[in-house]
């Protein structure tokens, strides 16, 4: 699948001949500094998983990660984006129309190179890789990004002298209970658990879980029942299975599993950098995107959620899959392939969890996919 319809430029936005009809939409981030279009809005065909471009905007530089929130008024929707720049910033965009429209301007996050963001307790949170910190920003009544409420700076390092000389917060997200905020730090081989004051926006460190030194944790995903979390490691192609106690706010590592089946690595000189972890809605499968190996790994989860067993890998459909996203129906899996410049979608076999390639859309320097 390629971009359809006549396109016309309108300032920083580009609209296509495809119009919105109330169907589900996807939003794709891409690196403008590498030739990307910024943010692409696309309609999702529920029967085929196909993406049809509605329009694009380059209003946010290097929007490497996106998150969808609720805007004011009935049917209102807001898309939030980090600007992975130095200094870093965050922005809000109205998504009630076909083309995302900025609400307010870019808001500094008081951190460098933000790579991830999420919403929690009425606040916008960013993980700032370059400065090794997490920022909590207010959200104004119109959905725009308000001022910084607090910045929690990580401390520590790891054994990899090239990648772990300092903290590198890579992801921040609320737990399923909404009581805690977890930040994953590649530089310190740890996950921090924080409390967030919704009134003041103050982040308070509650605890820190150490993972095996040198693994370089990047992202985590929770089991749908909420009692387990799966931490994907970037510097070693493994996933750490953890128990999560939402009452005490404690993350406990219990096992570590390779994301590639034995012998799947092929070339011994090939370096694999996993990027994203996704859990199926029914909690039976776990998928990871693997850069370098350019694959999607399938792991089966046992009924307790505590044991992850590698099943197979499939080609990601491009090069350097930076992100992996499961659509809300659980039928379609999308890989944002940064270096080949495309988003590939896969039909998920509900019995085996194995994805089957179904199509692709050209998106130069693609970085992430989210759904509304």
N, C-alpha and C positions, 0 to 999 in steps of 0.2 A: 504494500500500500504506500502511495506517495501523496503529497499534498494535493488536494483536489480543488477545482474551481479557480476562477479568476481572482487574483489578489490585487489589492490596491493599498498604497501606503497612506496613512493618516498620521502625520507627525511621527511619534516614536512607536505607533502601533500599526500592525498589519492585520487586515481582516480578509477572510476568504469567502468564497461563494457558498460555503456550508453555513447554515444558520442553526441556532439552538432551538430545540423543540421540547425542552423539558427533560430530555434524556440525561443519563448520568454523564458527567464530564470528568476528564483527566486534565491535570496541569503538570507540565514538564518544565523543569529548570534546566538551564544550560549556561555554560561559561561564555559571556560576551567577549572576554579578553582572548578567547581561543576561537572566535568566529561564530559563537552560538547566537541564537536569536533572543536570548533572555528567558522569557516565560511564554510557553506555548499553551494555549487552551485547545482542547480537542473533545469532540463528542465521542462517546464510547458506544459501539454497537453491542447490545447485550447478547445477541445471538452468536456473533462471530469474534467478539473482542476487538474488532477493528477500531482504529483511531482515525477520526476525520477532523482535520485542523479547522478550528473556528477563527483563530487569530493569534497574533503574537504581540508582545510588547518588550521593549528593551529599557523600560523605565528604571529597572534595578540592575546595577552592574553585578555581574557574576552571581546570580541567584542560585547558589549551589544546593540549597535545600528549602523546601516549602512546607507549609502546614495550613490546613483549612480550619477556619473558625466560623462562628455565627455572627452575623452583622445585625444592626438595628432594623426593626421593622419586620413584617411578615415576609418570609422567603429570602431574607437578606443573607448574604454570604460574604465572607472576607477571606482572602488568601494572604498569608504572611510569608515573607521571604527574608532570608539572610542575604547580605551582600558580603561575599567572602573576599574582603579587601582589607587593607591596612591603612588607616584604622577601619574596623568593621562597622557595619550598620545593619539595621533591619527596616522593613517597610511593610505596609499594608496595602492591599489592592481590593477594590470592589469587584466581585465576580458575578453580579446579578445579570450582566450582559455577556455577550459573546467574547469580548476582549477585556481582560483584566485592566482596571483603571485605578491608578494610584489614589490613595486616600492620604492626604498629607504628604510630607516628604520623607526622605531617608532620615532615620533616627540613629545617632551614634550609640553603640552598645558598650562603650568604654572597654573594648577588648580588641584583639587582633585576629583576623582570619576566622570569623565564625563559620562553622561547618554544619550546624544543626540547630533546629529550634522546635519548640513545642509550646502548648498552652496548658497552664495549670493554675487553678484557684484565681481565675480572672487576670492572670499575669502572662506575659510573653517571656519565655526563657530562651536564651541562646548559649550554645557551647562554643567557646572561643578557643580554637586550636592553637593559634599562634601565641596567645598570652597565657594559655593554661588556666582559664577561668570560666565561670558561669555567671551570666547576667540575668537579672529579673527586671523587666520593664513593665510599666503600667500600660493598660489599654484604655483609650478614651471612649466615651459613649458612642461616637460615630464609627468605632472600630479601628481608628488610626492608632499608631504606636506612640505611647507617651514617654515620659522621661524614665531614666534608669532609677530603679528603687534600691537596688543593691548589686554588688559584685562580690562573688565568692571566689577567691584566688586559691588555686590548688598549689600544693607544695610537694616536692619529691622528684625522683628521677628513676631511671631503670638502667639495666646493664648494656643496652644497645647504644654505643657511643654516637652513632649517626642519628638515631631517631628518638632517643630517650634521655637526652641531657637535661631536659626540663619537662614540666607538666605540659600535656597536650589534651585538653578536654575535647572529645570528639562527638559526644552525644549527651543530650539532657532530656529527660522525659519523666512524667509522673507515673507512679505505680498504678495498678488497676483500682486500688481503693481510693485514690485521690488524696491520701494522707501524706505521701512522701514524694520527694523528687530524687531521681537517681542520675548521677553524671558518670560517664564512662571516660576514663583517662588513659590514652595510649602511652603517654610518657611515663606514668608512675605505676603501670601494671595494677590498676586498682579501680574499684567502683565506689563512689561516695554516695552516701544516703543523707539527704538534707530535709529539713523542715522548712516550709515556706509560709510566712505570715501573710495571709491574703490582704490584710489591711495596710500594712506598711511596705510589703514587697521584700522584706528582709529574709535572706537565706541564712539558715543556721546549720552548720555541720552537725549531724547526728552520729555518724559512724562511717568507717571506711573499711572495705573488704579487699584484702590483698589477694591477687591472683598470682599464678606462677611467674616468676621474673623472666622478662624477655618475651612474653607472649604478645604484648601490645594490644590490649583490648580496644575495640573500635566501637561496636554497637551491641545492644542487647534487645531481646524481644521476650515478652512474657507469654507463658502458657495461658490459654483462654480461661482456665479455672483460677489463675492468679497465684498458685502456690509455687510455681517454678519460673525461673528466668534463664535465658540462654545467652551467654556472652560470647560474641564472635571475636576472635583474635586476629589481628592483621599481620603481625610479625611472624606468627606461626599459624599454619592453616588448621586451626582447631576451634572447637566450640566448648566452652566451659559450662556445664550444667550446674545450676545453683538452686537451692531451696530459698524461697522468699517468705518471710514471716511479716505480714503486713501489720500485725498488732505491735510487734516489738520494733519493726523497721530494721530487720536484720537480713542480710544476704549471705548465704552460706554455700561455698563451692563444694560439690560432692563428686564430680567426675569431669574428665576432659576427653573429648573424642575428636579424632581426625575428621575433617570434612571431606576428604578425598578417600575413596576406597583404596585398599592396597593395590599398588601397581597402576593406579590411574594417573600418576604424575607424569609418566612418559619421560621426557628429556630430564635427566638428573640436574642439568644446569638451569632448568626453568624455575623461576621464583614465583610463588603464588602469594598474592596479597588479598585475602578475603575482604569484602567491603560491606555486605549487608546480610542480615539474618531475618527470616520471615517464618512465622508459625501458622499452620492452617487453622481455619476457624473451629474445626472440630478437635484440634489438639493431637492429631494422628501423625502429622508430618512437619518437618522443618526443612527449609531450603536456605542455601547460602549462595551468594554471588562471589565468584573467585576471579579476580583480575590476574593477568599473566597466564594462568591456566585457561582463562576465558571460558568458564563453564558455570553451570548451576548444579550444585550438589543437592541430592535428595537424601534425607535421613528420616528414618522411621522412629517415632516416639512410642514408648510402651504406655500401657494404660495409666500408669502412675505419673507419667511425664518426667520421670527421673532417669530414664535410659534412652540415649540417642544412638541409633545404629545406622551407619552409612549403607545406602542402598545402591546408588549409581550416580553418575554425572551425565549431563547433557550439554551440548554446545550452547553457549549463551546467544548465538545468532549474530555476534559481532566481536568487537575487541574492547577489552577493559571495562567490564560491567561494574559501574560505580554504584548502582542502586538496583534494588529488586523490590517489587511491590505487588501485593495480592489485591485484586479488586474486591469490593465489598461482597460480591456474590460468592467468592471463593473459587470461581470457575476459571479465572484468567490470571496468569502471572506475567508481569512486565519487567523486562530488563533494560535499564538505561545504559547503553554502551557508549562510553565517553569517546574513545579514540576512533571508533568506526563511524561515529555520528549517527546513531539510530536508536530507536526504541523498538525492541522485539517483543511480541506477545506470544504466550504459550497457553494451550488448553491443558488444564490439569486433570489427569486421570483420577477420578475420585476413589478408585480402589487401590491403586499403587502409589499415588502421589507423584508419578513421573510426568513432567511437562512435555508437551509435544508442540513444536513450533507451528504457529498459525499465521504469522504475518509480521511486517515491520514498517516503520515510518521513519523517514529521514529527519533527524534532529541533530544538527551539528553540535558537538561538544556537550552531549546530553549528560545531566548530572543526577536527576531524580524524577520520580513520578509520584503524584498523590491524586486522590479522588475526592469528588464532592457529589 
